[in-house]
Amino acid sequence: MSKLDIKDLNLSGKRVFVRCDFNVPLDENQNITDDKRIRAALPTVKYALEASAIVILASHLGRPKGEVKEKLRLGLVAKRLSELLGKKVKKLDDCIGPEVDAAVGEAKPGDIILLENLRFHPEEEKNDPEFSKKLAHLADVYVNDAFGTAHRAHASTEGITHFLKSAAGFLMQKEIEYLSKIMKNPDKPYVAILGGAKVSDKIAVIDNLMERVDAFLIGGGMAYTFLKAKGIEIGASIVEEGKIEVAKNILDKAQSKNIKIILPQDHLAAEKIEEGVQIAYIDSPQIPDGLRGADIGPKTVKDFKSALSGAKTILWNGPLGVFEIKGFEKGTREIAVFIASLDVTSIIGGGDTAAAIAKFGLEDKMTHVSTGGGACLEFLEGKQLPGIAALTDKN
């Protein structure tokens, strides 16, 4: 990696500002329903503590839009982090100001402080230089371990780096290394699975991967736009009418490059996509009027498995059906279980795909599950992410 990582820094006795991604899901009773993002930060936090640093953690939670929202305070995160570390985490009521300065000034090596939700201040998302400077004033060095926000040029991800030597944490480093590998030097054959609702979300990814992959397997809602582009009737299924020509162009380009695009040959469908509906099996690519496709069928699962069986690298971004609803999760589950059984480099591209892999209990069976949805997509598009670009170069 061309950027500094945490091991390049002398942390002993230093105040280390670590930008984490503690944007965890909460239920209606304010309970953390998945602490994966907190656990993902532990290697970096523990390393800094063991190096006798004063550790200052910062994150956002939810979308408070520049206002203090009691339900989005980070007290629950501090509690869970304390449990995981077996060590008290001092939670502050703000991220800047005299009380914060005083608390940091009194901290000793080995202490850990969690600042309050950064996005309670509108200056955070505006990347305000003065706000960035106030954050930087708290520390001697900066570590970014929040890949999930690396595509945002915010004060705590980009602005702060103008004032402090800046390095990647272990999670950030892992994300960069795995995603760079499959973009620059993937082991072949290389198969990309793309799903999710919209073609528009994946156009730039497909264009960028077209020079690298050997086959695309397309499922989820976006598959119906591709099927319609081939003149196949899709009933009442979701479709992006404005992207049909784009889908046609992608199909033509792939054919000219001898890249396979495998689309669903059968479907699970229903009149409405909700719990408890009557599910119809459609044994053809065409979907009858009045029915909406919601999952790939067994023939498509078999086709996908056949294409994946010889792969050396698999990238998966986007579920293959409405996996959140019982009855429409089978396609996504079967492909996930199959990939987990292969001797292959398997990269799961964050967001809903990561949620599906977690639901099926297969996270440990994949080579890498990205912690960033939007950030992962933009990386795969070939974009430069501000939170990575801003880190200090090794040279």
N, C-alpha and C positions, 0 to 999 in steps of 0.2 A: 504494500500500500504506500502511495506517495505522500500521505499525510502522517503527521505525528500521531502515535497512539499513546495510551496512558503509561505504558512502560518506558516511553522516552522521557517522561517527566520525573524530576526529583520532587517527591511529595512529602518527604519527611519534615514535619513541623509546619507545612504549608497549609493555607486555606484553599481548599479545592472546591470550586463551584461545579457541580455535576448536574447537567440538564438531563432529566429522566423523562420517560413517558409513563406517567402514572394515571393516564386517562382511562380508568377502569370502569366497567359497567356496574351500575347500581340498580337495585330493584326499588319498588315503591316504598319499601320500609328502610331505605338508605343502607342496605347491606351490599357489600361487594360480592357480586355473583361470579366473578372470575378474576383471580389475583395474578394471572399469568404475566402481566406487564410489570408487576412489582417484583415477582420472582426473577424475571429476565434481567433486572437491574442489579441483582445481588452480587454477581462476580465482580463488577466494577466497584460497587460500594465496599465490599469486603476487602478488595485489594487496597483501596485507599485507606481504609481503617488500619489494616495490617502494616501499611507503610508509615503509620503515625501521623496521618494527615488530620486536619480539621475538615470534616466533610459537610458541605453545604449543598443540600439537594433542592432542586426546583422543578416544578412541573405545572402543567395546566390540568384542569378537569372540566369536561363538558364545554359548554358555550355560554359563559356568563355575559359576553358582549360588553366587557369593560365596566361591569357593575358587580358589587359584592352580592353574591347569592349564597345564603346560608347553607342550602342543600349541596353546594358545590365546594365547600371547604374541604381541606385535605386531612382533617382529623382522623378519618377512617383509614386513610392510607398510612398515616404515621403509626396508628395502632397495629395494623397488619405488618408493617415493616419491622416494628419493634419485636413482634412475635417471631418473625422469620429470622431476624438477626440475633435474637436472645439478648438484646441490648436496647436501652432506652433511646428513643428518637425524640428530640426536643422539637415540638411543632410550634412555629411562630404564627402570629395573627396577621402578618403582612409579609411582603417580600422586599420592601424598601422602607426607609425611614429610621428615625433615631432609635426606636426600640429594637429594630433588627440589627442596626449597627452595634448597639450595646451588647446584645446577645452573642453576636459573632465575635466581638472583641473579648468577651469573657470566656469563650470556648477554649478548651485545651486539646492537644493532639489526642486522637482517639474518640473525640466527641462527634456526634452526628446531629445535624440540624435540618429540619424540613421547612422551607419557606411556604407561605400561603400561596394559593392559586394565582399564578402569574397573570392570568387573563382577567382578574378583577380590575386590572389597570388597562385602559384602552391603549396606552402607549406600547404595550407588549406586541400586539398584532400590527401596530403601525410602525414597528421597528424604530421607535423614537430614540435618537442618539443620546439624549439626556437620561432617559430611563435606562438605556443600555449601560451608560457610564455608572449609574447608581448601582446596578447589579454587579458590574465589574469591580466596583469599589469594595465589595464584600470579600473578594478573593485575591489570591496570588496567581492562580492558574485556572484554566477552564477545561472541562471535559464534557463533550457531547455524547451521550449514550441514548439519545432519543431519536432513533431512525424514523419512527412514525411521524415526526414533525420536521424531518430534514428537508422536505420540499417546500417549507415555509420560511421566508426571510423575516423572522420575528426578532425582537430584541434579545431574547434568551437563546436563539439559535444562530443568528448571524451578527446582530449589532454588537453583542458583548465581545466577539472575537477581535474587534478593532482595538480593544484595550488590554487583552490578556493573551499570553501564549495559549494556544488551543489545540486539543488533541481528541482523538476518538476513544471512547470507552470500549470495553470488550464486546458489547452487543453491537454497537455501531460498526466496529471493525469486522465482526463476523458477517453482518449483513453486506457490507461492501465487498468482502472477499468472495462470498458465495455468489452474489448477483453479478459481480464483475466476471467471474469464471464462466458463467453460462452465457454471458454476452460477448466475451472476447475469445475464449478458448474452450468451448464445451466438448466433452467426449461425445463422439458420434456412434450410432444414430441419435439424433436429438428430436424429441417429440414435445410439442407444446399443446396443452389442453386449455382451451379458452371457453369460459361460460359466463354466467351472470346475465343480467337483463338486456344490456344495450350493446349494440355494435359500436356506437359512437364512443363508448368508453375504451374500446380496444383497438380502434383504427390505427393509431400511431404505434401501438405495441406490435400489431400484425405487420405493419410496414417495416419496422425495425428488425423484427425477427425473421422476416422473409429471406434475409441474406444468411441466416444461420441455421434454421431448423430444416428437418427432413419431412415433417408432417405436422399438420394442425388437426386436432380433434375438437370439433365445435359442438357445444351443447348449451343448455340453459336457454333463457329467453332469446339471446342473440341468434341462436340457430334458426329460429323461425323467419327472421329477416333474410338469412342466407337461402333457406328453402324457397321462400317467395321469389327471391332473385333468380332462382332456377325454374320459376314457373310452376312451382308446386303449391297446391292449395293448403292453407294452414288453419282453416276454420276461424275461430274467434281468438286465436293465440296472439300474444303480444308481438307487435311488429313496429319497426321504425320505418315508416313509409319514405321518409326523406333520405334514408340510407340504403335503399334497395340498389340504386345505381352504384354506390360505393361497394356494396357486397358483390355485385357483378364484376366490378373491376378487380377486386381482390381474388375472386375465383379465376378470372382470366390470367391475372399476373402469376398466380400460383401454378396454373397449368403450363404457362410459358416457361417457368423455372423448374418444371417437373417436381413440384412439391405437392404432396397429397393433402387434400382437405377432405376429411371424413365427417359427414353430416349424419344426423339421426335418420335411421331407416324405419323406426317404429317409436311409439310414444305411449305414455300414460297421460290421459286427458280427463277433463271434467267440465261441467257447465260453469262451475265457480271454483276458484282456488281457495279452499278453506277447509278447516277440520271437519271430518265426518261426511264429506261428500261422496257420492257414488263415483267410483273411478272406472273409466273405460280403457281397455287396452286396444290400441290402434295398430294393427299389424301391417302398416305401410307408411311411407313418408308423408302421405296426404292425411290431413286431419279434417273430419267432417264438419259441416257448418254447425255452429252453436257450441262446439267443444273447444276448450283451450288446452294446449299442451302444457304439461307441468313437470314432466320427467322423461328421461330417455327410457326406451323399452329394452327387453332382454337381447334382441338382435343387435341393437346398437351397442349395448354393453359388451357383447361378444366381439363386435368389430373393433371397438376401442381397445379391448384387452389384446387382441391380435396385433394391433399396431404398436402397442406398448411393450409387448413381450420381448422384442429384440433391442429395445432402447438402452442406451448407456446414460442418457441424460433426459429427465422429464421435468418440464416446467408446467405448473398448474395454477391458473389464475381465473377464478370464477366457478361457482358450483354448477352442476349439470342439471339440476332441477330445483324445485322449491323445497329444499332439504329440511327447512324449519317445520314443515307440516308432515305429520305421519301419513305415509302412503305415497309421498312424492320424494322420499329421501333415498330410495333403493339404488338408483343409478349412481348417485354421488358416492354412497357408501360402498357399493361393490367395486367401483373403480379405485377408491381410496384403499380398500383392503387389498386389492390386487397389486397396486403400486407398492404397498408396505411389504409384500412378499418377494419383491424383485431385488436383485443385486444391482442397484442403479443409483445414480445421483438424482435425488428427488427434491425439487425446490417448490415449496408451496407459497404462492404469492400474496399472503396477507389477507386482510379483510374478511369477507364472507367465507372464502375457501379455508382460511385458518380456523374460523369458527366451526366449520363443518368437520375438519380434521380433529379438532378438540372434542366435539360432540361424540365422535366415533372412537375416541380414546387412542388415536393413532399418532399423536405428536412425536412420540419417541421413536416411531418407526420410519419417520421421514428424515432425510439428510438435513434439511433446514426449513423451518416454518417462519416466514418473515413476520415481523411485528408491525410492519407498515403497510396499510392498504394503498392510500394515495401515493405515498412515497415510493412504494415498490412499483406501482404502475408507471410513474414518471421515470424511474430508473430504467425500467424495461423499454420505455419509449426512447431512451438515449439522451434524456435531458440531464443537464447538470443541476444537482440539487444544492440549493444555497447553503444548507446546514453542513454539507460535506465540503463544498468548495471553499467555505470560510475558514476551515481548519488550517493550522500552520503546516506549511510544506516541510517535509523531512530535510530538504536541502536548504 
